[in-house]
């Protein structure tokens, strides 16, 4: 892999090559441009945004610490906060000024007071492998996907108690007490594996991806119950974006190299999944064979949250295998222009992030958007940095 000094030099070249951002009229959609880079010096799997404080939070899984990025200066702020556990789920509650973290190793949910940077109460026990978390700010309720429990835990953040467990799809793996990640406790079935989540604060709906069942479930947060039938999407859905203005949901289909679009009113897919980046795996589902040689082409493998700019009706996808950000037009549901590099390059050999050591490149993951500053944030996993982009750069989209 690249040495840190070389990585930083390459990253600096990316930033300078893309140039200074020009003043763009808000009515003319543009492609993103890189404007900054924040070194975390470790593998970052999770990031979250505080609109209230103009901060971005990033978890370094190598040292189990939380880093705070100043959204104005694009630099780290204060000292890293010791989480003491492996955190996969991360979000911020704008109403209570709290950072909420879900531990995938401990199966717990913890609350951090942003003002004091202290834990609030004891961790809340949830179940085997708590993965992602979203907050219904109106009721101060957390919804946490518990991967190998096969359910979403509904947590009252005022009382620090679990109110309900909502079964997703086929539920937990079997037999009872098995653990898919522990060879000593083998499972005969894998269960639904609820993973990625998103919430529409306007419609009071939570969307949950059943990773191994290629489907999305909808939870009504006012009744805490499943609404309607599950929505079929592509293979291994992993990451959402929501446009609350158009009531559209976007889903990354990691293994397919595509993005599904769902109408939030009808809960039905709109058209065929959109092929992004270097496209689909060939042969189809070759990843499931469990070895690098099974795939002739690994495709783009889009991964993590999808950034959405509601003002321009654009959304942004991270291609984990290509190391790029892809811009899509929410009106046409088509790719809007050239991909933007945000890492030290394509993964070499392709697929190495999943099976084996990489000699070059890094995986791009997770895109979040701050509408107040028009900034996008994304992660370069192996490079150990968070890249900052201006959503509306100097280059027009295909439509203009």
SULLINUR-V555389 format. One record per residue. N is the residue number from 1. SS is DSSP state (a for helix, b for strand, c for the rest). PSI is psi in whole degrees, -180 to 180 (999 if undefined). OMEGA is omega in degrees with one decimal (999 if undefined). Layout:
n->(N & N)
ss->(SS & SS)
psi->(PSI & PSI)
omega->(OMEGA & OMEGA)
//
This chain:
n->(1 & 2 & 3 & 4 & 5 & 6 & 7 & 8 & 9 & 10 & 11 & 12 & 13 & 14 & 15 & 16 & 17 & 18 & 19 & 20 & 21 & 22 & 23 & 24 & 25 & 26 & 27 & 28 & 29 & 30 & 31 & 32 & 33 & 34 & 35 & 36 & 37 & 38 & 39 & 40 & 41 & 42 & 43 & 44 & 45 & 46 & 47 & 48 & 49 & 50 & 51 & 52 & 53 & 54 & 55 & 56 & 57 & 58 & 59 & 60 & 61 & 62 & 63 & 64 & 65 & 66 & 67 & 68 & 69 & 70 & 71 & 72 & 73 & 74 & 75 & 76 & 77 & 78 & 79 & 80 & 81 & 82 & 83 & 84 & 85 & 86 & 87 & 88 & 89 & 90 & 91 & 92 & 93 & 94 & 95 & 96 & 97 & 98 & 99 & 100 & 101 & 102 & 103 & 104 & 105 & 106 & 107 & 108 & 109 & 110 & 111 & 112 & 113 & 114 & 115 & 116 & 117 & 118 & 119 & 120 & 121 & 122 & 123 & 124 & 125 & 126 & 127 & 128 & 129 & 130 & 131 & 132 & 133 & 134 & 135 & 136 & 137 & 138 & 139 & 140 & 141 & 142 & 143 & 144 & 145 & 146 & 147 & 148 & 149 & 150 & 151 & 152 & 153 & 154 & 155 & 156 & 157 & 158 & 159 & 160 & 161 & 162 & 163 & 164 & 165 & 166 & 167 & 168 & 169 & 170 & 171 & 172 & 173 & 174 & 175 & 176 & 177 & 178 & 179 & 180 & 181 & 182 & 183 & 184 & 185 & 186 & 187 & 188 & 189 & 190 & 191 & 192 & 193 & 194 & 195 & 196 & 197 & 198 & 199 & 200 & 201 & 202 & 203 & 204 & 205 & 206 & 207 & 208 & 209 & 210 & 211 & 212 & 213 & 214 & 215 & 216 & 217 & 218 & 219 & 220 & 221 & 222 & 223 & 224 & 225 & 226 & 227 & 228 & 229 & 230 & 231 & 232 & 233 & 234 & 235 & 236 & 237 & 238 & 239 & 240 & 241 & 242 & 243 & 244 & 245 & 246 & 247 & 248 & 249 & 250 & 251 & 252 & 253 & 254 & 255 & 256 & 257 & 258 & 259 & 260 & 261 & 262 & 263 & 264 & 265 & 266 & 267 & 268 & 269 & 270 & 271 & 272 & 273 & 274 & 275 & 276 & 277 & 278 & 279 & 280 & 281 & 282 & 283 & 284 & 285 & 286 & 287 & 288 & 289 & 290 & 291 & 292 & 293 & 294 & 295 & 296 & 297 & 298 & 299 & 300 & 301 & 302 & 303 & 304 & 305 & 306 & 307 & 308 & 309 & 310 & 311 & 312 & 313 & 314 & 315 & 316 & 317 & 318 & 319 & 320 & 321 & 322 & 323 & 324 & 325 & 326 & 327 & 328 & 329 & 330 & 331 & 332 & 333 & 334 & 335 & 336 & 337 & 338 & 339 & 340 & 341 & 342 & 343 & 344 & 345 & 346 & 347 & 348 & 349 & 350 & 351 & 352 & 353 & 354 & 355 & 356 & 357 & 358 & 359 & 360 & 361 & 362 & 363 & 364 & 365 & 366 & 367 & 368 & 369 & 370 & 371 & 372 & 373 & 374 & 375 & 376 & 377 & 378 & 379 & 380 & 381 & 382 & 383 & 384 & 385 & 386 & 387 & 388 & 389 & 390 & 391 & 392 & 393 & 394 & 395 & 396 & 397 & 398 & 399 & 400)
ss->(c & c & c & a & a & a & a & a & a & a & a & a & a & a & a & a & a & a & c & c & c & c & c & c & c & c & c & c & c & b & c & c & b & b & b & b & b & b & b & c & c & c & c & b & b & b & b & b & b & b & c & c & c & c & b & b & b & b & b & b & c & c & c & c & b & b & b & b & b & b & c & c & c & c & b & b & c & c & c & c & b & b & c & c & c & c & b & b & b & b & b & b & b & c & c & c & c & b & b & b & b & b & b & c & c & c & c & b & b & b & b & b & b & c & c & c & c & b & b & c & c & c & c & b & b & c & c & c & c & b & b & b & b & b & b & b & c & c & c & c & b & b & b & b & b & b & c & c & c & c & b & b & b & b & b & b & c & c & c & c & b & b & b & b & b & b & b & c & c & c & c & c & c & b & c & c & c & c & c & c & c & c & a & a & a & c & c & c & b & c & c & c & c & b & b & b & b & b & b & b & c & c & c & c & b & b & b & b & b & b & c & c & c & c & b & b & b & b & b & b & c & c & c & c & b & b & c & c & c & c & b & b & c & c & c & c & b & b & b & b & b & b & b & c & c & c & c & b & b & b & b & b & b & c & c & c & c & b & b & b & b & b & b & c & c & c & c & b & b & c & c & c & c & b & b & c & c & c & c & c & c & b & c & c & c & a & a & a & a & c & c & a & a & a & c & c & b & c & c & c & c & b & c & c & c & c & b & b & b & c & c & c & c & b & b & b & b & b & b & c & c & c & c & b & b & b & b & b & b & c & c & c & c & b & b & c & c & c & c & b & b & c & c & c & c & c & c & b & c & c & c & c & c & c & c & c & c & c & c & b & c & c & c & b & b & b & b & b & b & b & c & c & c & c & b & b & b & b & b & b & c & c & c & c & b & b & b & b & b & b & c & c & c & c & c & b & c & c & c & c)
psi->(162 & 145 & 152 & -42 & -39 & -42 & -46 & -37 & -43 & -44 & -41 & -37 & -39 & -46 & -49 & -34 & -32 & -13 & 176 & 139 & 133 & 162 & 123 & 138 & 137 & -21 & -6 & 104 & 138 & 170 & 151 & 156 & 141 & 132 & -4 & 167 & 132 & 111 & 130 & -21 & 47 & 172 & 120 & 113 & -23 & 136 & 155 & 160 & 140 & 106 & -37 & -44 & -6 & 54 & 153 & 138 & 134 & 134 & 124 & 108 & -18 & -41 & 4 & 44 & 153 & 128 & 143 & 128 & 129 & 116 & -21 & -46 & -16 & 40 & 163 & 150 & 119 & -167 & 150 & 147 & 127 & 115 & -31 & 12 & 166 & 108 & 131 & -35 & 134 & 131 & 172 & 137 & 109 & -30 & -37 & -5 & 50 & 147 & 129 & 130 & 139 & 127 & 120 & -24 & -40 & -18 & 40 & 165 & 133 & 151 & 132 & 127 & 116 & -32 & -45 & -16 & 51 & 149 & 143 & 106 & -173 & 159 & 146 & 120 & 133 & -47 & -172 & 113 & 69 & 125 & -67 & 158 & 140 & 159 & 130 & 102 & -27 & -36 & 1 & 51 & 136 & 144 & 122 & 126 & 124 & 98 & -56 & 16 & -20 & 24 & 170 & 125 & 130 & 117 & 125 & 109 & -14 & -40 & -9 & 45 & 153 & 119 & -35 & 155 & 119 & 113 & 134 & 125 & -130 & -3 & -144 & 156 & 162 & 156 & 169 & 137 & -4 & 166 & 112 & -19 & 11 & 111 & -22 & -13 & 65 & 151 & 146 & -26 & 150 & -17 & -174 & -26 & 66 & 131 & -91 & 150 & 158 & 157 & 138 & 107 & -27 & -41 & -5 & 47 & 136 & 135 & 132 & 128 & 123 & 100 & -40 & -2 & 3 & 48 & 158 & 130 & 149 & 128 & 129 & 115 & -13 & -23 & -10 & 51 & 158 & 135 & 117 & -173 & 158 & 153 & 122 & 134 & -163 & -169 & 128 & 66 & 131 & 82 & 135 & 160 & 147 & 132 & 103 & -22 & -45 & -8 & 47 & 142 & 134 & 136 & 124 & 124 & 94 & -49 & -27 & -22 & 32 & 169 & 128 & 146 & 130 & 136 & 116 & -17 & -43 & -14 & 41 & 149 & 144 & 113 & -167 & 154 & 145 & 124 & 131 & 154 & -136 & 5 & -154 & 160 & 147 & 128 & 163 & 136 & 25 & -24 & -32 & -16 & -20 & 21 & 151 & -35 & -8 & -22 & 130 & -32 & 131 & -17 & -168 & -30 & 64 & 138 & 139 & -180 & 150 & 125 & 139 & 125 & 101 & -28 & -37 & -4 & 49 & 153 & 156 & 128 & 138 & 125 & 108 & -32 & -28 & -21 & 36 & 165 & 133 & 130 & 132 & 148 & 120 & -15 & -42 & -15 & 43 & 156 & 134 & -10 & -168 & 146 & 150 & 120 & 135 & 8 & -175 & 8 & 178 & 150 & 134 & 123 & 157 & 137 & 0 & -25 & -21 & -38 & 84 & 179 & 139 & 139 & -22 & 163 & -179 & 156 & 127 & 134 & 151 & 117 & 126 & 152 & 134 & 107 & -26 & -30 & -5 & 38 & 142 & 147 & 135 & 163 & 137 & 105 & -62 & -28 & -25 & 38 & 163 & 123 & 140 & 131 & 148 & 124 & -45 & 91 & -150 & -14 & 132 & 159 & 175 & -30 & -8 & 999)
omega->(178.6 & 172.0 & -176.1 & -177.6 & 179.3 & 178.0 & -177.1 & 178.6 & 177.8 & -179.2 & 178.6 & 178.4 & 177.8 & -177.8 & -175.6 & -178.6 & -178.9 & 170.2 & 178.9 & -178.8 & 177.5 & 176.7 & -173.8 & 175.8 & -175.4 & -176.6 & -178.8 & -179.0 & -178.7 & 175.9 & -179.4 & 173.2 & 179.6 & 178.5 & -179.9 & -179.2 & -179.7 & -179.8 & 174.7 & 176.5 & 176.7 & -179.6 & -179.6 & 179.2 & -173.5 & 172.4 & 179.0 & -174.7 & 166.9 & 175.1 & -176.8 & -176.7 & -173.6 & 178.9 & 173.0 & -179.7 & -177.9 & 178.8 & 174.6 & -175.6 & -180.0 & -179.3 & 177.6 & 179.5 & 179.0 & 179.7 & 179.6 & 179.7 & 175.4 & -175.4 & 178.9 & -174.8 & -174.9 & 178.9 & 176.9 & -173.8 & 178.1 & -178.7 & 176.8 & -178.6 & -176.6 & 179.9 & 177.1 & -179.5 & -179.6 & -175.8 & 175.5 & 179.8 & -174.9 & 174.9 & -178.6 & 177.9 & -175.9 & -177.4 & -176.9 & -177.8 & 179.9 & 174.0 & -177.1 & -177.9 & 176.4 & -178.8 & 179.5 & 179.9 & -177.9 & -177.0 & -176.7 & 173.9 & 179.9 & -178.2 & 179.4 & 174.5 & -175.6 & -177.4 & -176.6 & -172.8 & 175.3 & 175.0 & 177.4 & -178.7 & -179.3 & 174.7 & -179.1 & -178.3 & -176.5 & -176.4 & -171.7 & 175.0 & 172.8 & -168.2 & -174.9 & -177.5 & 170.8 & -176.6 & 166.8 & -171.7 & -179.3 & -178.5 & -176.6 & -179.3 & 177.0 & 173.8 & -173.4 & 176.0 & 178.5 & -166.3 & -173.4 & 164.2 & 178.5 & -177.0 & 170.3 & 177.3 & 177.5 & -171.1 & 173.4 & -175.8 & 174.3 & -177.1 & -179.0 & -179.4 & 175.3 & -177.3 & -172.7 & 172.2 & -177.0 & -178.4 & 179.1 & 176.9 & -178.7 & 174.6 & -172.3 & 172.8 & 179.7 & 1.7 & 178.9 & 179.5 & 178.3 & -178.9 & -178.3 & -179.3 & -178.7 & -177.4 & 179.8 & 179.2 & -173.1 & 178.3 & 174.9 & 171.8 & -174.0 & -177.1 & -174.7 & -178.1 & 174.3 & -174.0 & -174.3 & -179.1 & 173.0 & 179.4 & 171.8 & -175.0 & -177.9 & -175.6 & 180.0 & 178.2 & 172.9 & 179.3 & -175.6 & 178.8 & 170.7 & -169.0 & -176.2 & 179.4 & 172.7 & -177.3 & 178.3 & 175.1 & -179.8 & 178.3 & 173.1 & -175.2 & 178.1 & 177.5 & -176.6 & 178.4 & 177.8 & 179.5 & 174.8 & -179.2 & 175.6 & -177.6 & 179.7 & 176.7 & -179.4 & -173.7 & 177.0 & 178.1 & -174.8 & 177.0 & -177.7 & 164.9 & -179.8 & 169.1 & -176.6 & 178.4 & -178.7 & -176.1 & 176.2 & 177.7 & 179.2 & -174.3 & 173.2 & 173.4 & -166.4 & -174.6 & -177.0 & -173.6 & -176.9 & 174.7 & 175.5 & 177.1 & -177.1 & 174.6 & -177.0 & 178.9 & -177.5 & -175.4 & 176.6 & 178.4 & 178.4 & 178.6 & 178.8 & 175.2 & -176.9 & 176.1 & -178.0 & 175.5 & -178.4 & 166.8 & -171.3 & 174.3 & 177.6 & -8.8 & -176.4 & 176.3 & -179.4 & 178.5 & -175.9 & 178.0 & 174.4 & 177.5 & -174.7 & -174.6 & -177.3 & -175.7 & 171.9 & 175.0 & -177.1 & 180.0 & -172.5 & 179.7 & -179.5 & -169.1 & 171.5 & -179.2 & 179.7 & 178.5 & -178.1 & 173.6 & -175.5 & -178.3 & -179.4 & -176.5 & 175.2 & 172.5 & -166.4 & -174.2 & 175.3 & 175.0 & -173.7 & -177.6 & -177.9 & -177.4 & -174.8 & 169.4 & -177.8 & 179.8 & 177.8 & 179.8 & -177.6 & 178.7 & -177.3 & -174.5 & 177.5 & 174.7 & -169.5 & -178.1 & -176.6 & 175.4 & -179.0 & 179.1 & 179.3 & 178.5 & 176.4 & 172.5 & 177.4 & 176.3 & 178.3 & -7.9 & -179.3 & -179.2 & -174.8 & -179.5 & -177.7 & -177.6 & 174.0 & -175.8 & 176.8 & 177.0 & 178.5 & 172.0 & -179.1 & -177.8 & 173.8 & -178.5 & 167.8 & 173.7 & 173.6 & -174.1 & 175.9 & -175.7 & -179.0 & -177.0 & -176.2 & 179.0 & 172.2 & 176.3 & 177.9 & -174.4 & 166.4 & -164.9 & -176.5 & 177.9 & 177.9 & 177.7 & 169.9 & -179.6 & 179.9 & -179.9 & 168.6 & -177.1 & -177.5 & -178.4 & -174.9 & -176.7 & 179.7 & 173.7 & 179.5 & -175.3 & -176.4 & 999)
//
